[in-house]
Structures are given as C-alpha cells and as structure tokens.
C-alpha cells in the first residue's frame, strides 16, 4: 500500500508529485494553477467576509460524510452565516506519516465535490507531514473568503425582544452519529451526520426577508451553547419551547442511554435563524421548501432581560436555564 | 501549572475563556472583536492575494524565534513574494492536550508582536484541542490576505535568459540552527534561525525596479529546490556561481560534519530576487541598505535552455547539476 512519508512534506520531489498527481487533478482551476507563493484573485466588489476553521474529526470517514466534506461545509456555512456569498477556499493539510495515499485521494475528491456544489474554488493550499504518533491520520484547515453583496448586517448582537428563533431541522444528529461510531454500542444506530452545505438555504432566507437579525450554526457546544453566545452578545434572554425542538427519536434514545443532553450535541447542517416576528412565517415557509429546511420549526422567542440567560420551557410547564457547555462532551467532533 | 484541556476546545465556557483571556487581549482589533462566524473586512481596492501555511515546527521555541513568529513571518513573506501588501491574517490553532497555558500565551504574544511589526491584523481564528499523543504541543495555520496595488506581475514563470539572481543573505541558517538544536551535538552552535519579516525589504526592491521578474522564499527544500521550481515554471536553466553564494562558516562546518548540503537547508528570512540585468546593480544596492539585505549577493544568471536545470559552477571550474530535494533532510522545519 502506498502511504504518505515524511518526504511528501519536504517541499521537494514527492511534495510536487502530490501536488501535481492529486491536488491539481481534483482541485483544478486557473487560480490554483498559478503555482506561486500566493494566489491572485480577481477584484472583489463589496465587503469581504473571512473565516477559518481547523478540522480534527475522528473518525475521518463517518456515517454521512468525511473530514474533507466537513472541512468545506463548515467554512462555507460560516461565510453564509454572515450573509456572504462564499467564493474561495484555501486548504492546509497536516498529515500523519503512514496515511494511505488512497485515503488522502478520497478526502481530496470529497473536498473537490463539496466545493463544486458550494460554488467555491480551492485557490491555494499547503501540505505538512508529521512523524507517526504526532497527529491522528489527517487534520485540515480551511479558510474561506466570501463577498457581502447585500446591504444588510447580520450578527450575534442584533437579536431584539420579540424576535423569533427558528431551527432548520433535527438537533444532535452529527454529535450522536459520531458518538455512536466511536462507542462500542450493542445496538444499531442509523442516524447519519447532518453534515451539509447551508449556503443555498440561507440564500433563500435572505431573499425572503430583510429582517433577519442573526444566523449562526450550532456546531461545537450545540444549540444551548450557541444561543448563550447570542444572548450574551445581544444582551437579551431567549425562551425556548422544549416541545417545539425537533429531535429524532433515535437520537433522543441514545442520549438517554448515555446520559447526555441533545441540546449540547454538535450539529453540522443546522442554522439558528433569528428573525423579526412579522417575517417569521414567511421565512419558515421558504425554509421548509428547501431540502435542508424540511423540518424547520419555530422554537423560541427573544425576551427583554439583562440576565442573558437561555430558558427552556418544558412540556410540563416548568422552566430551566440552559447554560453554556461547561466541560467537554465529546472531543474532536469536527 | 495550568494546562490546556480537551474542554478548551469544546466551544463552551473554557473556549470562551481562552478567547477572552488570551486571544482578544493580544490580538485586539475592531475586526476580531466582531465575534461572529466570519470577520467582515473593509472593501479592498485591487487584486487580492491569498496564501495559507500550516506550521508544525519542532521545537516550538528555537534560537531566533518560535512557532508564533514563524507562523506570521512565513505567511506575510509569501504575500510579499507576490508583490502584495499584507493586510490580514487568520490564525488556526491545533493544540495537544497538556500544553502549558503559559506557553500558549508566549506564542500568542509573539504572533501579536510580529503581526504588529508587519502591519497586519489578526481578523479571525479557531482553536481545536486533540488528545495527548495526537499532536506535538501545538500546530498553527495562518492564512494571509493582501492587496496588489502595483501594476506589475511577479511570478515563477517570468524569468528570462540574461536575468540575474540575487539572494539577500546567508543560506541555511534556519535549517542548520534547528538541526543543531534537535541533535545531540558535542560542540556549541550559535547561528540563529534567520526567521524574519521580508515585506519591507521587498517594498524597497519594488520601489527601485519595475523589472523584477520573480520573488520567492527558499524555505522547505532550500535554494536548490526553489530554483528548480522556478527553472521549471519559466522553462529556462539557471547557472549559479558557488563562490558567490553566502554561507556562514559555522553553518558550512555543521553541514560538513553531518554530511548535508546547505543549499537544501530551509531558510525563513531569505528571498530569491530575479531581476533584469540592467536593474541588478541598483536593486542590489538598495537591498544592502536594508537590515534584512546587508549580505545580499548576485549569485547567478538565467540561461536559455529547455532542460530546466540548475547548474552550480564550482570554484575549481567544474559544474554540477543541483536537483530538487529528493528525500527528506529534516522533517518539521517550519
């Protein structure tokens, strides 16, 4: 079996073989083909949005995706959350010596396929190889560049009392799926990671309403942690209706068995939409027409309060506070 | 001793403590302070240059720098090599559980200091933590964004017969210094890494001549490998005069003892300048006036040949071909 060796990271012959034989082949575009120290992009007319993320997920191939797909989705989605149109990606690989070249090829193909779906170009990259035992197979950094063409501002500090909170589908699928694959469960668990591109869904939302205040993806730390961030940035409280929060029965069962709260599980294909009450129904309608928003639900309301808490109103009429994630539920979820 | 735990990468409370307590404190600027999924940058007027690099250097603190300094210098220099003015950086950390928080703080301070010197802002970042044994202390990705304001094009494919090759100083200092620190030598070795910012030097060069064809930093693979890349891109051969190539006596001695060729050692503060013959003297003069170019030398000439070879003319009148680095001299040099 052909494997990655330290020499593939030397900058010499084998590095060039990797670039020409794998990266150029799948990522092919005229900008990447420049082969200089920097990639030169065409002029961008409008404000530029930038985001960066490193992906260290374990396992690298999982039910519903792989580290290549999640590396593109995560960064493209972060650009979309700012109301930006994703344009370009950079890709940096840190590879553990001994990775099968076929595994690298699969990952690179997955990156290329997802980037094509998202309409973004891979414009430059970097490859480092570390000795066996100094990484776990492969880590990927992607940095995304997008352009804000709309005359709107979306941000975590924009939520106002009365605004509604929508989620585009079931919570915890990614975290539960990864947990099930890592654990040694004695039952079948079929829920796939929700890892997907959200830029089209967000485009639909922004075409429908000028009153979208916040868009954010509840990844690490889950819905509960992300809403805490927003409550704190906007200096408001958030009230959630537990019965409205969509969670798959299988995910709920797994969480009960393992004693974890699905509201803290990571999602990789979900977006929290905070929108003015007047526009909430039309936004919900357009979301449900998009394949990535079929199960969208209104799950809560922004309320006037300086405590910046997130309250969960339970079906039994009680209320409890959802804090930010304190420890670590599951490392290397993305 | 306070150390990084997996919970620092959870996206929850400890992640936010790290962001507020360390990253915001040292990287402070209005763009980073937005705290949204993407950073929004002001409009950039001109072509945009983008480059990405991951840094996995071992040791993380070395004679002449640290992984923070090299992470900024490497990416800023790559932007400058394209004739771009560096503007913004993203920073992605992959941290091994157990890293001392004081070490992280030192690295972050070093990033902040170097970024300030380079005139670039850290606009967004990301932190992942992996279990002990799945990284080696800390890896850093930086992605740089710059703007090309000059109406010139600089690239590896632009070298033409008759052009001259200049180097801004002694070769192999970085590689030799790292090699000496990793090895178990029974003698003192005092040469520091040449890790430094080159954007001011390049600014001086571009202010002096409109006939600069290629700028490239001979990092991994050293001078020999980088010149092979250029020869191949430009479809020319390159003749080097061995006696003109500046190498410190101490570096030369270490290389002799270890049996390595200094022309393949990595540099982190060197630039290869390929310029038309008519402008070579004035470029050399302005380079020597800059602290980063005091030891600049004309080391070779571009010659017309389809073989794309790099020839080294030795002091004894012989000539040998310098190939691209074949194996791996020293892993994790940057």
Boltz contact constraints between the chains, C-beta under 6 A:
constraints:
  - contact:
      token1: [A, 6]
      token2: [B, 328]
      max_distance: 6.0
  - contact:
      token1: [A, 6]
      token2: [B, 331]
      max_distance: 6.0
  - contact:
      token1: [A, 7]
      token2: [B, 327]
      max_distance: 6.0
  - contact:
      token1: [A, 7]
      token2: [B, 328]
      max_distance: 6.0
  - contact:
      token1: [A, 10]
      token2: [B, 325]
      max_distance: 6.0
  - contact:
      token1: [A, 10]
      token2: [B, 328]
      max_distance: 6.0
  - contact:
      token1: [A, 11]
      token2: [B, 220]
      max_distance: 6.0
  - contact:
      token1: [A, 11]
      token2: [B, 221]
      max_distance: 6.0
  - contact:
      token1: [A, 11]
      token2: [B, 225]
      max_distance: 6.0
  - contact:
      token1: [A, 12]
      token2: [B, 221]
      max_distance: 6.0
  - contact:
      token1: [A, 12]
      token2: [B, 225]
      max_distance: 6.0
  - contact:
      token1: [A, 12]
      token2: [B, 324]
      max_distance: 6.0
  - contact:
      token1: [A, 12]
      token2: [B, 325]
      max_distance: 6.0
  - contact:
      token1: [A, 13]
      token2: [B, 324]
      max_distance: 6.0
  - contact:
      token1: [A, 13]
      token2: [B, 326]
      max_distance: 6.0
  - contact:
      token1: [A, 36]
      token2: [B, 82]
      max_distance: 6.0
  - contact:
      token1: [A, 36]
      token2: [B, 155]
      max_distance: 6.0
  - contact:
      token1: [A, 36]
      token2: [B, 156]
      max_distance: 6.0
  - contact:
      token1: [A, 37]
      token2: [B, 78]
      max_distance: 6.0
  - contact:
      token1: [A, 37]
      token2: [B, 81]
      max_distance: 6.0
  - contact:
      token1: [A, 37]
      token2: [B, 82]
      max_distance: 6.0
  - contact:
      token1: [A, 38]
      token2: [B, 49]
      max_distance: 6.0
  - contact:
      token1: [A, 38]
      token2: [B, 51]
      max_distance: 6.0
  - contact:
      token1: [A, 38]
      token2: [B, 78]
      max_distance: 6.0
  - contact:
      token1: [A, 38]
      token2: [B, 79]
      max_distance: 6.0
  - contact:
      token1: [A, 38]
      token2: [B, 82]
      max_distance: 6.0
  - contact:
      token1: [A, 39]
      token2: [B, 50]
      max_distance: 6.0
  - contact:
      token1: [A, 40]
      token2: [B, 47]
      max_distance: 6.0
  - contact:
      token1: [A, 40]
      token2: [B, 49]
      max_distance: 6.0
  - contact:
      token1: [A, 41]
      token2: [B, 48]
      max_distance: 6.0
  - contact:
      token1: [A, 47]
      token2: [B, 40]
      max_distance: 6.0
  - contact:
      token1: [A, 48]
      token2: [B, 41]
      max_distance: 6.0
  - contact:
      token1: [A, 49]
      token2: [B, 38]
      max_distance: 6.0
  - contact:
      token1: [A, 49]
      token2: [B, 40]
      max_distance: 6.0
  - contact:
      token1: [A, 50]
      token2: [B, 39]
      max_distance: 6.0
  - contact:
      token1: [A, 50]
      token2: [B, 123]
      max_distance: 6.0
  - contact:
      token1: [A, 50]
      token2: [B, 124]
      max_distance: 6.0
  - contact:
      token1: [A, 51]
      token2: [B, 38]
      max_distance: 6.0
  - contact:
      token1: [A, 51]
      token2: [B, 124]
      max_distance: 6.0
  - contact:
      token1: [A, 52]
      token2: [B, 90]
      max_distance: 6.0
  - contact:
      token1: [A, 52]
      token2: [B, 92]
      max_distance: 6.0
  - contact:
      token1: [A, 52]
      token2: [B, 124]
      max_distance: 6.0
  - contact:
      token1: [A, 52]
      token2: [B, 126]
      max_distance: 6.0
  - contact:
      token1: [A, 52]
      token2: [B, 143]
      max_distance: 6.0
  - contact:
      token1: [A, 53]
      token2: [B, 126]
      max_distance: 6.0
  - contact:
      token1: [A, 54]
      token2: [B, 92]
      max_distance: 6.0
  - contact:
      token1: [A, 54]
      token2: [B, 94]
      max_distance: 6.0
  - contact:
      token1: [A, 54]
      token2: [B, 126]
      max_distance: 6.0
  - contact:
      token1: [A, 54]
      token2: [B, 128]
      max_distance: 6.0
  - contact:
      token1: [A, 56]
      token2: [B, 128]
      max_distance: 6.0
  - contact:
      token1: [A, 56]
      token2: [B, 130]
      max_distance: 6.0
  - contact:
      token1: [A, 78]
      token2: [B, 37]
      max_distance: 6.0
  - contact:
      token1: [A, 78]
      token2: [B, 38]
      max_distance: 6.0
  - contact:
      token1: [A, 79]
      token2: [B, 38]
      max_distance: 6.0
  - contact:
      token1: [A, 81]
      token2: [B, 37]
      max_distance: 6.0
  - contact:
      token1: [A, 82]
      token2: [B, 36]
      max_distance: 6.0
  - contact:
      token1: [A, 82]
      token2: [B, 37]
      max_distance: 6.0
  - contact:
      token1: [A, 82]
      token2: [B, 38]
      max_distance: 6.0
  - contact:
      token1: [A, 90]
      token2: [B, 52]
      max_distance: 6.0
  - contact:
      token1: [A, 90]
      token2: [B, 143]
      max_distance: 6.0
  - contact:
      token1: [A, 92]
      token2: [B, 52]
      max_distance: 6.0
  - contact:
      token1: [A, 92]
      token2: [B, 54]
      max_distance: 6.0
  - contact:
      token1: [A, 92]
      token2: [B, 141]
      max_distance: 6.0
  - contact:
      token1: [A, 94]
      token2: [B, 54]
      max_distance: 6.0
  - contact:
      token1: [A, 94]
      token2: [B, 139]
      max_distance: 6.0
  - contact:
      token1: [A, 123]
      token2: [B, 50]
      max_distance: 6.0
  - contact:
      token1: [A, 124]
      token2: [B, 50]
      max_distance: 6.0
  - contact:
      token1: [A, 124]
      token2: [B, 51]
      max_distance: 6.0
  - contact:
      token1: [A, 124]
      token2: [B, 52]
      max_distance: 6.0
  - contact:
      token1: [A, 126]
      token2: [B, 52]
      max_distance: 6.0
  - contact:
      token1: [A, 126]
      token2: [B, 53]
      max_distance: 6.0
  - contact:
      token1: [A, 126]
      token2: [B, 54]
      max_distance: 6.0
  - contact:
      token1: [A, 128]
      token2: [B, 54]
      max_distance: 6.0
  - contact:
      token1: [A, 128]
      token2: [B, 56]
      max_distance: 6.0
  - contact:
      token1: [A, 130]
      token2: [B, 56]
      max_distance: 6.0
  - contact:
      token1: [A, 134]
      token2: [B, 136]
      max_distance: 6.0
  - contact:
      token1: [A, 135]
      token2: [B, 135]
      max_distance: 6.0
  - contact:
      token1: [A, 136]
      token2: [B, 134]
      max_distance: 6.0
  - contact:
      token1: [A, 139]
      token2: [B, 94]
      max_distance: 6.0
  - contact:
      token1: [A, 141]
      token2: [B, 92]
      max_distance: 6.0
  - contact:
      token1: [A, 141]
      token2: [B, 141]
      max_distance: 6.0
  - contact:
      token1: [A, 143]
      token2: [B, 52]
      max_distance: 6.0
  - contact:
      token1: [A, 143]
      token2: [B, 90]
      max_distance: 6.0
  - contact:
      token1: [A, 143]
      token2: [B, 143]
      max_distance: 6.0
  - contact:
      token1: [A, 155]
      token2: [B, 36]
      max_distance: 6.0
  - contact:
      token1: [A, 156]
      token2: [B, 36]
      max_distance: 6.0
  - contact:
      token1: [A, 220]
      token2: [B, 11]
      max_distance: 6.0
  - contact:
      token1: [A, 221]
      token2: [B, 11]
      max_distance: 6.0
  - contact:
      token1: [A, 221]
      token2: [B, 12]
      max_distance: 6.0
  - contact:
      token1: [A, 225]
      token2: [B, 11]
      max_distance: 6.0
  - contact:
      token1: [A, 225]
      token2: [B, 12]
      max_distance: 6.0
  - contact:
      token1: [A, 324]
      token2: [B, 12]
      max_distance: 6.0
  - contact:
      token1: [A, 324]
      token2: [B, 13]
      max_distance: 6.0
  - contact:
      token1: [A, 325]
      token2: [B, 10]
      max_distance: 6.0
  - contact:
      token1: [A, 325]
      token2: [B, 12]
      max_distance: 6.0
  - contact:
      token1: [A, 326]
      token2: [B, 13]
      max_distance: 6.0
  - contact:
      token1: [A, 327]
      token2: [B, 7]
      max_distance: 6.0
  - contact:
      token1: [A, 328]
      token2: [B, 6]
      max_distance: 6.0
  - contact:
      token1: [A, 328]
      token2: [B, 7]
      max_distance: 6.0
  - contact:
      token1: [A, 328]
      token2: [B, 10]
      max_distance: 6.0
  - contact:
      token1: [A, 331]
      token2: [B, 6]
      max_distance: 6.0
